[in-house]
Amino acid sequence: MTKKILKLISIFGFVMFIGSCANDKGLLTKEYVLEHLAEKEALSPVVFKTKLSNIYIKSVSDIANGSSYYSKLYNDGYLTTQLRSDIPNPSTSYRPYKIVTTQAAEPYILERKPDGTVILKTLKFNAVAVKDIRLLNDFKAEVDVEFKKTKSPFNNPNEKDYAGSGKEYPNDTHVKTLEFRKNQKTNEWKYPIKIIF
């Protein structure tokens, strides 16, 4: 009799455990929010960009011995120079060298354009903490999420961090309110749009 009762209790516990696992996405917890946003960030990272257009210089020493943003990138190994191939006789040109990215810059390159312009990541934001969750109704919630800013080597320390919208992000962290919605069919909470800064 006791074995039957123990067996029934263990079966009941197992069924409850499986049911709770299946319903995890039905609960809007801080852990779930961070996991969901990490999946979104993996597919569509939140990044700020800069453009490296065609830059021509007179001599390699101009960039190697300078104190500019480009000189630092050159000396840190992210940029190099090459003799121009777009003109007939570069050695007689006033600016015979072109500044180009190196292999070390590859992880930060988002796009290479046909005209030689390179689009580079200057910083990215990642969700690191959930400050508050406010359930507005059964299918809608506001979530205050803290995002941390990570700067790439191409982030210019002499410039401010502006989003494409023109908003400045001066601090290393930023709290953004996101609206989560619950799918009535799947019972899952989702942030339905791309994270935009």
WOFENLIN-V268665 format. One record per backbone hydrogen bond with DSSP energy under -0.5 kcal/mol. NH is the residue of the N-H (numbers start at 1). CO is the residue of the C=O. If there is no record, write none. Layout:
NH/CO ; NH/CO
This chain:
5/1 ; 6/2 ; 7/3 ; 8/4 ; 9/5 ; 10/6 ; 11/7 ; 12/8 ; 13/9 ; 14/10 ; 15/11 ; 16/12 ; 17/13 ; 18/14 ; 19/15 ; 20/16 ; 21/17 ; 22/18 ; 23/19 ; 24/21 ; 26/23 ; 27/23 ; 27/24 ; 29/27 ; 33/29 ; 34/30 ; 35/31 ; 36/32 ; 37/33 ; 38/34 ; 39/35 ; 40/36 ; 41/37 ; 42/38 ; 43/39 ; 44/40 ; 46/125 ; 47/45 ; 48/123 ; 50/120 ; 52/118 ; 53/51 ; 57/97 ; 62/59 ; 63/59 ; 63/60 ; 64/60 ; 65/61 ; 66/63 ; 72/68 ; 73/69 ; 74/70 ; 75/71 ; 76/72 ; 77/74 ; 78/73 ; 79/73 ; 80/100 ; 82/98 ; 84/96 ; 92/89 ; 93/90 ; 97/57 ; 98/82 ; 99/55 ; 100/80 ; 102/78 ; 105/102 ; 106/103 ; 108/105 ; 109/105 ; 109/106 ; 110/108 ; 110/119 ; 111/119 ; 113/117 ; 116/113 ; 118/52 ; 119/111 ; 120/50 ; 120/118 ; 121/108 ; 122/48 ; 123/48 ; 124/150 ; 125/46 ; 126/148 ; 128/146 ; 129/146 ; 131/129 ; 131/144 ; 132/144 ; 134/142 ; 135/133 ; 136/134 ; 136/140 ; 137/140 ; 140/137 ; 141/180 ; 142/134 ; 143/178 ; 144/132 ; 145/143 ; 145/176 ; 146/129 ; 147/145 ; 147/174 ; 148/126 ; 149/172 ; 150/124 ; 152/122 ; 155/152 ; 156/154 ; 157/155 ; 159/156 ; 162/160 ; 163/167 ; 166/163 ; 169/161 ; 174/147 ; 176/145 ; 176/174 ; 178/143 ; 178/176 ; 180/141 ; 180/178 ; 181/190 ; 182/139 ; 183/181 ; 183/188 ; 187/183 ; 189/25 ; 190/181 ; 192/190 ; 196/194
